[in-house]
Amino acid sequence: MESPQTLDEAAVRGILAGVRDPELGASIVDLGMLRDVEVSPDGDVRVKVALTTAGCPLRGQIKADVISKVNGLAGVRGIEVEYAEMTQTERSAVMQRARLEATRRAPDTEVGATTRVIAIASGKGGVGKSSVTVNLATALASQGRTVGVLDADIWGFSVPRMLGVAGRLGAAKSATTKGKIEPAQVAVANLDDPAGPAGRIAVVSMGLLVDDEDTALMWRGLILSKALEQFLTDVSWGDLDYLLLDMPPGTGDIQMALSRLLPQTEMLVVTTPARNAQKVAARVADMARRSYLKVLGVVENMSEFVAPDGSHHAIFGSGGGKRLAALTGAPLIGRIPIESAVSTGGDDGHPVVLAAPDSPAAIEFRRIARLIVDELLPPVEMAGCTARILELATRAAAQLPDAS
């Protein structure tokens, strides 16, 4: 497969549009923080970022996000991140951009700037993408984290049943804001620290808006994209550590809309060991990179069956995940074994991570979740180098007097 784009300055700037200042909630490109980009013929990338102050506590977070995003481009050999300190004039310009961003906050999504967004995607149906989404969300929540799950597979919604959620979504309205949809809430026990705080999953799905799950939605692509936009702008998501989107299979309208609405999204591609599934999934990874979304990794589902006697049986073939990882340049981060408890738990609304926490599949899901939290996409740890600018911008948006 050909490289999705040439490694040049435009490609680097394009993917860095997905790096957001955690406090201001805007792209470092839009804020003017991206000072310079250089790309050598050998694939060495140098990025210079201008900070509001030289000792900005968030500089490490911004650097990690820059490196992570640029590493998602094909052909990168090395990355160097340099810092510069803004002049007073540049800080004033950022202040103006921050004010503008704050005044435009209404049509923006309700997904916070510090929320890590992961789209769970596949090239074709039947590879267990929804099962991976639900169990990965449960595994993250079992660490005491707050996780959102958006069932973006508008036609083929299945998340409510798999999480045991029923009923219809409600709405809440305050004196200062218009009504927002309230997600369904699922409490998750903390498996990592039983004495620690419980986790929580916030769930939104078309399955919680229709009369029953047998209702067929006969919508065209434009309406589907609009539905995704409303789920992101009209839902009161609150403070989330992670937002997982269960994407429809393929490379259609919803996938393209996602790159426009949430450019900070990173994609997890699910495949099976079969070669045909791997070939189709490669197109999803190609689409992600053409849209300047980083491919976080590859998960091979239904990798093999382990019999009670300990023997291993590759029922659906072997090597699909490894081949896809090699083809896309993304890491193979997990291999989920075939296990009846996974499908049974999905049918009964009890994810295997909680229903059978000591099973091989549950152990692998929890390992993948820890890998994401510890290495691949850690939660944003807020410090405060632009807090004063954020405060002023918020006041400006609310048309309050400046106390400075």
N, C-alpha and C positions, 0 to 999 in steps of 0.2 A: 504494500500500500504506500502511496506517495505521502511525503510529509504534508501535514495539513496546512502549513504556511511556511514561508521563508523566515528564517531566524534573522530578523533585522530590528532596527529601532522601532518601527511601527508595530511589530508584533509584540515587543516588550512593553511598549506603552499601552497597547491594547489590553494585555492581560493584567497590567498593573492598575487598570481602572477598577479592577475588582478588589483592590486593597483599600480599606477604609480606615480613616482615623477613628479609633474606637469611641472617642468622646463626641466628636463633631458629627459623626455618622455620614460623612461624605467621602468620596474618593480622593486619594492623595493627588490624583491627576487633576481633578476638578478644583481642588483647593490650591493648586499651584505649588504643592510640596515636592513634586517630582522635578528636580532641577536639571538633571542631565542623564542621558542614556548613551552608552557606547557598546557596540558589539563588534568583536574581532572576527576575522575570517575563520578562526579556529573554534569559535563558539564560546569565547570568554565574554561575559557580560559585566559591565560596570554600571552601577546605578547610584546616582547622587540624590539624596533626599534632604530637603531643607526643613529643619525643625524650628519650632517657635522659640525654643531656648536650647542651648547646647547640652544642658543636663536633663533633657526631657526624660522622665521616668518611663515613658512608653516607647522609647527608641528601640529597645530590645524586641518588643512586640511587633513594631512596624517592620524591623529588619527581618524577623522570622517570617512574617507574612509575605514580604517582598521575595525572599529566597524561595519560599514554598511555591508561590505563583509562577515565578520565572522558571523554576525547575520543571514545571508542567509543559514547557515548550520543547519541541523536538530540536535536538542538535546542541543543547546547552552543555558546555564542558565545565565551566566554573562561573561563580557569581561573586562579585565584590560589591559591597554596599558601603558607600561613603556618606558622611553627614556634613551638612553646612548649617550655620545658624542664620535665621532670617534677620534682615535689617528691620529697623522700625517701620520703614515704608512697606516692606513685604508683610510684616505682621499686621499692619493696618489693612492691606489688601485682603489678607486671610480673614480678618475681622469682617470686612464687607461681604466676602463670600459666605462666611458663616451666618451672617444676618440673612442673606438671601436664601441660603439653604433652610434656615429656620422658618422663614415665611412660606417656603414651598413645602413644608413638612406635611401639610394636609393630604395632597394627592400621593405622597410617598407610601410605601408599604408600612404595615404595622410591625414588621420584623425589625427588632433592634439592631443597632450597628455592631453590638458585641456578640450577637447570635451567630454561631457557626452553622452554615447551611450546607447540607449534603443531599444531593439528589441521587436516589437509588434508581438506576436505569438498566435497561436490557434491550437487546436488539429484537427479540421476539418474545411472545408470550409463552407461559408454561415452564419458565426456568426457576420459578420460586422467588421472584423479585419482591412481592408483597410480604412473603414469609420472612425474607431477610430484613426488610424494612421494620416490620413489627418486632422481631426478636432483637434486632440491633438497638431499636429505641428502648425496648425493655431492659436490655443489658446496660445501656447508658444510664437509664433511670435507676437501675439497681445499685448504682454507685452514689445515689443521693442527688442526682442531677435533674434539672427540669428540662424536659424534651418535648418539642412539638412534633406532631406527625400530621402532615397534610397529604391526604389521599388525592393526589393530582391525576390519578387514573380515572377521569370523570366518567367515562363509559363503563369501565370495569371495576368499579369500587368494591373493595373487599375488606378494607382495614377495620371498619366497625365490628364486623363479625369476628375477625381474628383477635381483636382486643376485648371482646365481650361487651361492647358498648351498644346500647339500644336507645330508642327514643329519638326526639328531634332537638336540634340545636335551638337555644333561646337567644335572646338579645338583651343588652343592657344599655341604658341611656342615662347620661349625667346632665347636669345643668349647663355644662360647657361644651359638650361634644354630641355629635349625632349618634344614633344608635349603632352599636357594634355587635357582631355575632360573638357569642361566648362559646369557646370550644368545650367539648365534653372533657371531663377530667378523670384520669385513672391514677390512683395511688399505687406506688410500687415499693415494696419492702426493700430496705437497704441490705443487700447480700454481702457487700464488702465490709460493712461495719454495722452490725445489728443494733448497736447503741447510737448510731449516727442518725442524721435526718433522713426521712423517707424521700424517695424520688417521686416524680410526678410526670405524667404524659398528658399533654393537651392535644385533643384529637379533633380534626375537622375533615369531613368527607361529605360528598354528595349523598352518600348512603344515609346520612343523618338529616337530610333535607327532603328526600322523597318519601312517599307514603309507605312504601315497603321496598325491600331489596330486590324484588323481582321486576321493579319498574324499569323499562327500557328507555334510555335517553337517546333520542334521535337528533343529535345536534351536529352542526357543521363545525369546521375547524375554528372559524372566527369566534363563534359562541363559546367554544371550549377555552380558547385563550382568554376571553373575557371572564369566564368563570374562575380561571386560575388567578387573574388579576383581582377579582373581588375577594377571593379567599385570602389574598395577601394584604389587601387594603381595607377590607371591611370586617376583619376578624380581630378581636382584641386578644392578641397572642400573649401580651405581657412579657415579662423578663424570661427569656429562654437561654439555656446554655447551648442547646443544639436544636435545629429544625431539620427534620428528615422529610423529604418529599418522595412519596411512592409514585414514580413517573409511569405514564403509559408506555408500552413497548414501542420501539421505533424512533424515528427522527422527524416528527411532525410539528404541528403548530404549537403545541404546549411546550415542547423542548425549546423552540426558538423564542417563545414568549418569556420563558424563564431567564434566558441570558440577558434579556432586556430589563426585566423587573428586578432580578437579584443577581447582578454581575459578580457578587462575591461567592456565588455557589461553587462548590466543588462536587465532582461526580464520581460515584462509586458504581462500577459496571459489574453486573451479575451475569454469569454465564454458567453453562454446564460443561461436563467433560467432552461432550460431543463436538466434533469439528464444525458441523453446520451452525451450531449455536455460537461458537467462537467467531466464525467468519461474520455473522450478522452483527454480533456485539461490537466488532471492530468498527463498524460504521457509526455506532453511537459515540465511541471515543473520538472518532474523526470529527463528527459534528460538534462535539463539545469543544475541541481545540479550535475548530474554525470559528466558534463563537467566543473564543478567548476564555473558556472555562477550564480550569485545571481538572485533570482526571486523577482523583485521589488514590484510586487503587482498583484492583480486580478481586472479586470474590467468586470462587468456583463453588456452586451449589450442587447438591446431590453427587458429590465427588466419588463416593464408593460406599458399599454396604459392608459393615463389619458384623459377621455372624457371631452367634454366642460362643462358638469355639475359638474365636479370635482370628479366623481367616478373613481375608479382604477380597471383595468381589467388585470389580469395576463394571457395574451393570450398564452404564451409559457411556462406556468408553473411558479414555484417560487422557490427561494432558491438555484439556481445553483451556483451563485457567492459565497454565504456564505458557501456552502458545499465545494467548491473548495478551498476557503481560509483556512478552517479548515483542509482539507486534506493535503494541501501543507505547512501550517504554514506561508503563505504569507498573508499580509493584503488585505482585500477587500477595494480598494481605490475609487471605483465609481460604480454607477448604472445608465446607460444611458437609458432613457425612449424611448418607441416606438413613433416615431414622423415622419409624412410624409415629413416634411421639411428636414430631414436628408437625405433621399433617393433622394428627388427632387434636393437638393443642390448638391449631388454627381453626379447626371446625368447631371446637368447644369454647373458643374464646379464652383459652388459657395458654399463652405463649410458652414454649418449651423451656425458655430461660427460667421461668418461675415454676412451671408444672413439674419439670424434671431437671432441676439445676445441676445434678451430678451426671447427666447423660453426656455422651461425647459431643452432640450438637450444641447443647447449652454451654458446655465448657468452651467450645470454639467461638461461639457468639460473644461470650464474655471476654475472651482473649482479644478478639477483634476490637471490641469496644475499648478495652484498656490501651490497645495500640493506637487507636484514634486519639484518645484523651492524652496519652503520655508523649506521643511522637508525631503522628501524622497531622492532626488538627486540634491542638490543645485549646481549652477554653481561654477566652481573653481575660487576663488578670488586669483589672483596672488600676491605674495609678493616678496621675494627674498632671500632665504638662500643658493641657489646653483647657483645663477646667474653668479658668477665668474667662477665656474667650467664649466658651460654651454658655457660661452664665450670662455674659453680656448679650450674646446672640439670642438667647431665650427671652431676655427682657425686651430686646428690640422687637422680636416677633410678637410679644404680648403687648407691645406699645406701653411698657412701663417706663418710668423715669430712670435714667442711668444714675446709679449711686456713686459712681467713681468721681 
